Amino acid sequence: MSSDATLSAQVDKLNLNQPSTETDASELVAVVDDLLNQLGTKFSTLSSELISKMDEMSRRLDNLEATIQAGSAQAASDGEE
């Protein structure tokens, strides 16, 4: 949440109702660049976390499938005896 507060502070600092000057325009570009960089970082982090969780889910499903197959094979061999 602190990054959200930082973004809000940057936007508030620009007060777009004032007459535009060269400095204001360069500040706006800097803020937009910063916002885009922060969004890119958040997206990359979220993507990595999502892929990690999907990999973990895949491993758990593979283990569950192996356990079910082992249980079915054990039940079949117990039934033959």
Phi, psi and omega per residue, in radians:
M1 nan -0.445 -3.098
S2 -1.123 -0.589 3.101
S3 -1.187 -0.563 3.067
D4 -1.124 -0.695 3.108
A5 -1.143 -0.669 3.115
T6 -1.115 -0.768 3.120
L7 -1.086 -0.752 3.134
S8 -1.101 -0.707 3.121
A9 -1.118 -0.678 3.130
Q10 -1.152 -0.721 3.130
V11 -1.168 -0.760 3.116
D12 -1.056 -0.644 -3.100
K13 -1.083 -0.506 -3.063
L14 -1.393 -0.382 -3.124
N15 0.491 1.486 -3.005
L16 -1.233 -0.032 3.121
N17 -1.431 -0.221 3.136
Q18 -1.385 2.757 3.075
P19 -1.038 2.444 -3.085
S20 -1.364 2.405 3.031
T21 -2.240 3.021 3.127
E22 -1.068 -0.687 3.129
T23 -1.119 -0.776 3.115
D24 -1.038 -0.735 3.139
A25 -1.119 -0.747 3.140
S26 -1.200 -0.611 3.061
E27 -1.133 -0.727 3.122
L28 -1.069 -0.777 3.109
V29 -1.065 -0.753 3.141
A30 -1.097 -0.747 -3.139
V31 -1.159 -0.764 3.129
V32 -1.105 -0.749 3.088
D33 -1.041 -0.762 3.123
D34 -1.096 -0.774 3.116
L35 -1.052 -0.770 3.131
L36 -1.124 -0.698 3.094
N37 -1.115 -0.749 3.120
Q38 -1.128 -0.722 3.101
L39 -1.123 -0.711 3.100
G40 -1.076 -0.736 3.111
T41 -1.123 -0.789 3.117
K42 -1.076 -0.726 3.138
F43 -1.109 -0.771 3.132
S44 -1.087 -0.752 3.121
T45 -1.104 -0.815 -3.140
L46 -1.097 -0.728 3.117
S47 -1.076 -0.776 3.130
S48 -1.093 -0.778 3.124
E49 -1.101 -0.721 -3.138
L50 -1.122 -0.795 3.121
I51 -1.101 -0.708 3.115
S52 -1.076 -0.786 3.136
K53 -1.159 -0.651 3.107
M54 -1.173 -0.679 3.076
D55 -1.093 -0.766 3.115
E56 -1.100 -0.735 3.113
M57 -1.095 -0.705 3.114
S58 -1.093 -0.769 3.112
R59 -1.084 -0.744 -3.129
R60 -1.150 -0.677 3.097
L61 -1.165 -0.687 3.080
D62 -1.069 -0.742 3.106
N63 -1.132 -0.712 3.115
L64 -1.108 -0.762 3.120
E65 -1.083 -0.755 3.132
A66 -1.114 -0.694 3.124
T67 -1.141 -0.743 3.128
I68 -1.125 -0.766 3.125
Q69 -1.129 -0.688 3.110
A70 -1.145 -0.715 3.100
G71 -1.136 -0.681 3.109
S72 -1.171 -0.726 3.118
A73 -1.135 -0.700 3.110
Q74 -1.136 -0.734 3.137
A75 -1.138 -0.680 3.127
A76 -1.176 -0.692 -3.141
S77 -1.274 -0.554 3.065
D78 -1.210 -0.584 3.139
G79 -1.263 -0.453 -3.135
E80 -1.379 -0.373 -3.080
E81 -1.410 nan nan
